[in-house]
Each structure stands twice: as structure tokens, then as C-alpha cells.
Amino acid sequence: MTVETKEIERLVEASAAALQLAIPPEGFPVVVEHLAVAYRMAPLIMDFPLGDEQEPASVFTL
């Protein structure tokens, strides 16, 4: 699945607004790029096979 830069920008803008987080204009492209890298790395983690004797880490929710 490919995510376009504009979609990531909208996600960052919406998340920052929801969290009342001010991202300076010069830092915005860096935040977008880091999120894009994390998105590309996610399948490497999610698709890693675990044997039957291994257990995934706990998931903590609020």
C-alpha cells in the first residue's frame, strides 16, 4: 500500500490539531518524512514470523 505525501501531511496536521501541538513550519517537512519512514518500516515488523513458542509483546491501550 502506498501512501501519498499529501495524505501524510493531512494526518500530521490533524494529529497536531487534536493534540494542540504546534509544529513550526520549518519542522513540518521533517515530521512528515519521519512518519513516512515509519509507515514504510511497519510491514517489516508486522510481517515478521513468530514461532509457536514465541509470544508477541503485550499491547497497552488507554
C-alpha positions as CSV (number, residue, x, y, z in Angstrom):
1,M,0.0,0.0,0.0
2,T,1.4,3.4,-1.0
3,V,0.6,6.5,1.0
4,E,0.9,9.8,-0.8
5,T,2.8,12.6,0.9
6,K,-0.4,14.8,0.9
7,E,-2.2,12.1,3.0
8,I,0.6,12.0,5.5
9,E,0.7,15.8,5.6
10,R,-3.1,15.8,6.4
11,L,-2.6,13.2,9.1
12,V,0.2,15.2,10.7
13,E,-1.9,18.4,10.6
14,A,-5.0,16.7,12.0
15,S,-3.0,14.9,14.7
16,A,-1.2,18.1,15.8
17,A,-4.5,19.9,16.0
18,A,-6.1,17.2,18.0
19,L,-3.2,17.2,20.4
20,Q,-3.0,21.0,20.4
21,L,0.6,20.6,19.3
22,A,2.3,23.5,17.5
23,I,4.7,22.2,14.8
24,P,6.9,25.0,13.5
25,P,6.8,25.5,9.7
26,E,10.4,24.6,9.3
27,G,9.9,21.3,11.2
28,F,6.8,20.2,9.4
29,P,8.5,18.5,6.5
30,V,10.8,16.6,8.9
31,V,7.8,15.3,10.8
32,V,6.1,14.2,7.6
33,E,9.3,12.5,6.4
34,H,9.8,10.6,9.7
35,L,6.2,9.4,9.6
36,A,6.6,8.3,6.0
37,V,9.7,6.3,7.0
38,A,7.8,4.7,9.9
39,Y,5.0,3.8,7.6
40,R,7.4,2.1,5.2
41,M,9.1,0.2,8.1
42,A,5.8,-1.1,9.6
43,P,5.4,-4.1,7.3
44,L,8.9,-5.3,8.3
45,I,7.8,-5.5,11.9
46,M,4.2,-6.6,11.3
47,D,5.1,-9.4,8.8
48,F,7.9,-10.9,10.9
49,P,7.0,-14.5,11.5
50,L,6.9,-15.7,15.1
51,G,7.1,-19.3,16.0
52,D,4.6,-21.1,18.2
53,E,6.9,-20.9,21.2
54,Q,7.3,-17.1,20.9
55,E,4.7,-14.6,22.1
56,P,4.3,-11.1,20.8
57,A,4.7,-8.2,23.2
58,S,1.7,-7.0,25.2
59,V,-0.4,-4.3,23.7
60,F,-1.2,-1.5,26.1
61,T,-4.3,0.6,25.5
62,L,-5.9,3.5,27.3
